[in-house]
């Protein structure tokens, strides 16, 4: 739940660490989660099973989407040359999409605005990592994920790549940033 399903951004793809019912039931590193879900099942008067955990994770996935959307809205500036949005996943989860606009830079002031956009995008990405617990993921048949520290470095690298793209455009040249 909360993972990105086959949608990727050109610069960086964020998602929630993939944890399934089996992980919580069997993997010792999720023992705290297991105890929380056990207590929740007890409070609800239902049996503690993998099906119960799956139903809770599905709800958590919806809450993750709402939380991530709120963070994007909170940090999302009025971008001129980039778009940041959250799209539902194909099957479940969601994607954070960073789109670049096809445009021309008319003068150095527009270049400066584009670089400011990138600074705001970095705040969105860091906010999603710090406040929502998202990490860099590589979706696909076998989803892979990076650690929190690796994600922070990847965000820096992605923003540096965006800045290089903006700085390499000639004034008056049409292209994708």
Order of alpha helices (4+ residues) and beta strands (2+ residues): beta-alpha-alpha-alpha-beta-beta-beta-alpha-beta-beta-alpha-beta
